[in-house]
Amino acid sequence: MAQLSDLIIGHPEVTKFKQLEELVQHAGASGEMFLEFDVKPDFRDTPRNWQWQLEAAFTRGLDFG
């Protein structure tokens, strides 16, 4: 299981929500089966529907994996 906090902490180069979305998609493509939203991303450009967007990115990664 991938935890959102682990992805954010493990990749300090990620500074924008779009980059986080790509990272989450890669996690899905890399074989992770579940994504836990244990923190809210603290980026200036984090949208209100951030959970839905990250879930969709993770699922897209699963489709490619």
PyRosetta script that sets phi, psi and omega in degrees:
from pyrosetta import init, pose_from_sequence

init()
pose = pose_from_sequence("MAQLSDLIIGHPEVTKFKQLEELVQHAGASGEMFLEFDVKPDFRDTPRNWQWQLEAAFTRGLDFG")
pose.set_psi(1, 131.8)
pose.set_omega(1, 175.9)
pose.set_phi(2, -92.0)
pose.set_psi(2, 133.2)
pose.set_omega(2, 174.1)
pose.set_phi(3, -105.0)
pose.set_psi(3, 136.1)
pose.set_omega(3, -177.9)
pose.set_phi(4, -58.3)
pose.set_psi(4, -39.3)
pose.set_omega(4, 179.6)
pose.set_phi(5, -62.1)
pose.set_psi(5, -39.1)
pose.set_omega(5, 178.5)
pose.set_phi(6, -64.6)
pose.set_psi(6, -39.3)
pose.set_omega(6, 178.2)
pose.set_phi(7, -64.7)
pose.set_psi(7, -42.9)
pose.set_omega(7, -178.8)
pose.set_phi(8, -67.7)
pose.set_psi(8, -46.8)
pose.set_omega(8, -178.8)
pose.set_phi(9, -66.6)
pose.set_psi(9, -38.1)
pose.set_omega(9, -177.4)
pose.set_phi(10, -75.3)
pose.set_psi(10, -9.6)
pose.set_omega(10, -178.6)
pose.set_phi(11, -133.6)
pose.set_psi(11, 73.8)
pose.set_omega(11, -178.2)
pose.set_phi(12, -65.3)
pose.set_psi(12, -13.8)
pose.set_omega(12, 177.9)
pose.set_phi(13, -72.8)
pose.set_psi(13, -15.7)
pose.set_omega(13, 178.9)
pose.set_phi(14, -78.8)
pose.set_psi(14, 116.6)
pose.set_omega(14, -176.5)
pose.set_phi(15, -125.2)
pose.set_psi(15, -2.1)
pose.set_omega(15, -179.2)
pose.set_phi(16, -132.5)
pose.set_psi(16, 153.5)
pose.set_omega(16, -177.8)
pose.set_phi(17, -61.6)
pose.set_psi(17, -39.2)
pose.set_omega(17, 179.9)
pose.set_phi(18, -60.0)
pose.set_psi(18, -39.3)
pose.set_omega(18, 177.1)
pose.set_phi(19, -65.1)
pose.set_psi(19, -39.9)
pose.set_omega(19, 177.7)
pose.set_phi(20, -63.7)
pose.set_psi(20, -40.4)
pose.set_omega(20, 178.1)
pose.set_phi(21, -59.4)
pose.set_psi(21, -43.2)
pose.set_omega(21, 178.1)
pose.set_phi(22, -66.0)
pose.set_psi(22, -38.3)
pose.set_omega(22, 177.4)
pose.set_phi(23, -64.1)
pose.set_psi(23, -42.1)
pose.set_omega(23, 178.2)
pose.set_phi(24, -65.2)
pose.set_psi(24, -40.5)
pose.set_omega(24, 177.5)
pose.set_phi(25, -62.2)
pose.set_psi(25, -41.4)
pose.set_omega(25, 178.2)
pose.set_phi(26, -63.8)
pose.set_psi(26, -37.7)
pose.set_omega(26, 177.7)
pose.set_phi(27, -61.5)
pose.set_psi(27, -41.1)
pose.set_omega(27, 177.0)
pose.set_phi(28, -65.2)
pose.set_psi(28, -39.4)
pose.set_omega(28, -179.8)
pose.set_phi(29, -72.7)
pose.set_psi(29, -21.1)
pose.set_omega(29, -177.2)
pose.set_phi(30, -86.0)
pose.set_psi(30, 2.3)
pose.set_omega(30, 175.9)
pose.set_phi(31, 108.6)
pose.set_psi(31, -4.8)
pose.set_omega(31, 175.3)
pose.set_phi(32, -64.5)
pose.set_psi(32, 137.8)
pose.set_omega(32, -176.7)
pose.set_phi(33, -98.1)
pose.set_psi(33, -26.3)
pose.set_omega(33, -176.5)
pose.set_phi(34, -136.5)
pose.set_psi(34, 151.0)
pose.set_omega(34, 177.0)
pose.set_phi(35, -126.7)
pose.set_psi(35, 124.5)
pose.set_omega(35, 179.3)
pose.set_phi(36, -103.3)
pose.set_psi(36, 127.2)
pose.set_omega(36, 177.8)
pose.set_phi(37, -90.4)
pose.set_psi(37, 80.5)
pose.set_omega(37, -177.2)
pose.set_phi(38, -90.2)
pose.set_psi(38, -9.8)
pose.set_omega(38, 175.4)
pose.set_phi(39, -143.5)
pose.set_psi(39, 159.4)
pose.set_omega(39, 172.1)
pose.set_phi(40, -94.2)
pose.set_psi(40, 130.2)
pose.set_omega(40, 177.9)
pose.set_phi(41, -59.1)
pose.set_psi(41, 134.6)
pose.set_omega(41, -175.9)
pose.set_phi(42, -106.2)
pose.set_psi(42, 53.2)
pose.set_omega(42, 176.9)
pose.set_phi(43, -103.4)
pose.set_psi(43, 149.9)
pose.set_omega(43, -179.1)
pose.set_phi(44, -59.6)
pose.set_psi(44, -31.4)
pose.set_omega(44, -175.1)
pose.set_phi(45, -99.2)
pose.set_psi(45, 18.1)
pose.set_omega(45, 178.4)
pose.set_phi(46, -68.4)
pose.set_psi(46, 120.8)
pose.set_omega(46, -178.7)
pose.set_phi(47, -76.8)
pose.set_psi(47, 165.9)
pose.set_omega(47, 178.8)
pose.set_phi(48, -63.1)
pose.set_psi(48, -36.4)
pose.set_omega(48, -178.1)
pose.set_phi(49, -94.9)
pose.set_psi(49, 37.9)
pose.set_omega(49, -174.4)
pose.set_phi(50, -57.9)
pose.set_psi(50, -36.3)
pose.set_omega(50, -178.8)
pose.set_phi(51, -65.0)
pose.set_psi(51, -42.8)
pose.set_omega(51, 179.7)
pose.set_phi(52, -65.3)
pose.set_psi(52, -41.5)
pose.set_omega(52, -179.1)
pose.set_phi(53, -65.7)
pose.set_psi(53, -41.1)
pose.set_omega(53, 179.0)
pose.set_phi(54, -70.9)
pose.set_psi(54, -36.5)
pose.set_omega(54, 176.1)
pose.set_phi(55, -61.9)
pose.set_psi(55, -42.4)
pose.set_omega(55, 178.3)
pose.set_phi(56, -64.9)
pose.set_psi(56, -40.8)
pose.set_omega(56, 178.3)
pose.set_phi(57, -63.9)
pose.set_psi(57, -42.3)
pose.set_omega(57, 179.2)
pose.set_phi(58, -62.5)
pose.set_psi(58, -43.0)
pose.set_omega(58, 179.3)
pose.set_phi(59, -65.7)
pose.set_psi(59, -39.2)
pose.set_omega(59, 175.7)
pose.set_phi(60, -59.7)
pose.set_psi(60, -39.3)
pose.set_omega(60, 178.0)
pose.set_phi(61, -64.0)
pose.set_psi(61, -38.6)
pose.set_omega(61, 177.7)
pose.set_phi(62, -64.0)
pose.set_psi(62, -36.6)
pose.set_omega(62, -179.8)
pose.set_phi(63, -65.5)
pose.set_psi(63, -33.8)
pose.set_omega(63, -178.2)
pose.set_phi(64, -85.6)
pose.set_psi(64, -22.1)
pose.set_omega(64, -172.7)
pose.set_phi(65, -75.4)
pose.dump_pdb("model.pdb")
